[in-house]
Amino acid sequence: MKEAVRLSDYAEHIQEALSKGILLNTNGDKFNAMVIAWGNLGLTWGMPTFVAYVRESRYSKAQIDKTGEFTLSIPLGEPDAVITKVCGSQSGQDIDKVKEAGLTLEPSEVNRTPGVREYPLTLECKVLYAQEQALSGLPDVLREKFYPQGDAHTTYIAQILKAYIIR
Ligand SMILES: Cc1cc2nc3c(=O)[nH]c(=O)nc-3n(C[C@H](O)[C@H](O)[C@H](O)COP(=O)(O)O)c2cc1C
């Protein structure tokens, strides 16, 4: 069962959970989940949106670009150490994260990308805008710290279509 929630009731929780790592799920060639800690919940073009930052080298980037959507799975308590390790350091290019991290998939309401029961707070997101960041626009100190190999982030602004807790 899915219990709809108001985003404003969970904004602070999402901000806190992000700092420890939440899951960005995609479903291009197959289901995949990656840990993200950078992101923004907000309003863009008058709509509730989530902004995600995904590096060029991530398997997840190719998947988002194929489908134009992602589903966020957010723990209600502390993040699971195995999920963080598997989904935050290994690539879906090489492994099946559902199996390796022991994820239980839950079909989404609108998206083709499922949520994850272990992280029940779920946001179904549809990409409205994607842009690779121009590293030349960054202060030197950030470019040198975060992009020594030039592996830029793409900024994805996505409309939040659904927000609910999987019970
Ligand atoms: C706590 C944590 C936060 C992370 N945040 C991001 C992020 O915001 N953006 C990003 O591109 N990668 C981030 N990563 C790295 C990816 O999760 C990692 O490279 C992952 O293996 C990519 O999976 P994929 O190749 O299957 O997409 C983070 C990793 C950890 C452990």
The ligand as an SDF file (V2000), in Angstrom:
LIG
                    3D

 31 33  0  0  0  0  0  0  0  0999 V2000
   27.1670    9.0870    0.2270 C   0  0  0  0  0  0  0  0  0  0  0  0
   27.3560    9.0840   -1.2870 C   0  0  0  0  0  0  0  0  0  0  0  0
   26.8290   10.1270   -2.0440 C   0  0  0  0  0  0  0  0  0  0  0  0
   26.9850   10.1670   -3.4430 C   0  0  0  0  0  0  0  0  0  0  0  0
   26.4200   11.2070   -4.1590 N   0  0  0  0  0  0  0  0  0  0  0  0
   26.5310   11.2220   -5.5230 C   0  0  0  0  0  0  0  0  0  0  0  0
   25.8930   12.2710   -6.2760 C   0  0  0  0  0  0  0  0  0  0  0  0
   25.1780   13.1360   -5.7530 O   0  0  0  0  0  0  0  0  0  0  0  0
   26.0970   12.2720   -7.6300 N   0  0  0  0  0  0  0  0  0  0  0  0
   26.8670   11.3240   -8.2660 C   0  0  0  0  0  0  0  0  0  0  0  0
   27.0330   11.3710   -9.4970 O   0  0  0  0  0  0  0  0  0  0  0  0
   27.4390   10.3050   -7.5570 N   0  0  0  0  0  0  0  0  0  0  0  0
   27.2950   10.2290   -6.2170 C   0  0  0  0  0  0  0  0  0  0  0  0
   27.8480    9.1940   -5.4970 N   0  0  0  0  0  0  0  0  0  0  0  0
   28.6180    8.1520   -6.1970 C   0  0  0  0  0  0  0  0  0  0  0  0
   27.7240    7.0580   -6.8280 C   0  0  0  0  0  0  0  0  0  0  0  0
   26.7270    6.6250   -5.9320 O   0  0  0  0  0  0  0  0  0  0  0  0
   28.5980    5.8430   -7.2450 C   0  0  0  0  0  0  0  0  0  0  0  0
   29.6000    6.2550   -8.1300 O   0  0  0  0  0  0  0  0  0  0  0  0
   27.7870    4.7110   -7.8250 C   0  0  0  0  0  0  0  0  0  0  0  0
   28.5920    3.5400   -7.8150 O   0  0  0  0  0  0  0  0  0  0  0  0
   27.2840    4.9840   -9.2410 C   0  0  0  0  0  0  0  0  0  0  0  0
   26.5150    3.8940   -9.6610 O   0  0  0  0  0  0  0  0  0  0  0  0
   26.1420    3.6180  -11.1840 P   0  0  0  0  0  0  0  0  0  0  0  0
   27.4370    3.5880  -11.9880 O   0  0  0  0  0  0  0  0  0  0  0  0
   25.4540    2.2740  -11.1460 O   0  0  0  0  0  0  0  0  0  0  0  0
   25.2600    4.7250  -11.6300 O   0  0  0  0  0  0  0  0  0  0  0  0
   27.6950    9.1290   -4.1030 C   0  0  0  0  0  0  0  0  0  0  0  0
   28.2140    8.0680   -3.3430 C   0  0  0  0  0  0  0  0  0  0  0  0
   28.0480    8.0400   -1.9550 C   0  0  0  0  0  0  0  0  0  0  0  0
   28.5960    6.8640   -1.1670 C   0  0  0  0  0  0  0  0  0  0  0  0
  1  2  1  0
  2  3  1  0
  2 30  2  0
  3  4  2  0
  4  5  1  0
  4 28  1  0
  5  6  2  0
  6  7  1  0
  6 13  1  0
  7  8  2  0
  7  9  1  0
  9 10  1  0
 10 11  2  0
 10 12  1  0
 12 13  2  0
 13 14  1  0
 14 15  1  0
 14 28  1  0
 15 16  1  0
 16 17  1  0
 16 18  1  0
 18 19  1  0
 18 20  1  0
 20 21  1  0
 20 22  1  0
 22 23  1  0
 23 24  1  0
 24 25  2  0
 24 26  1  0
 24 27  1  0
 28 29  2  0
 29 30  1  0
 30 31  1  0
M  END
$$$$
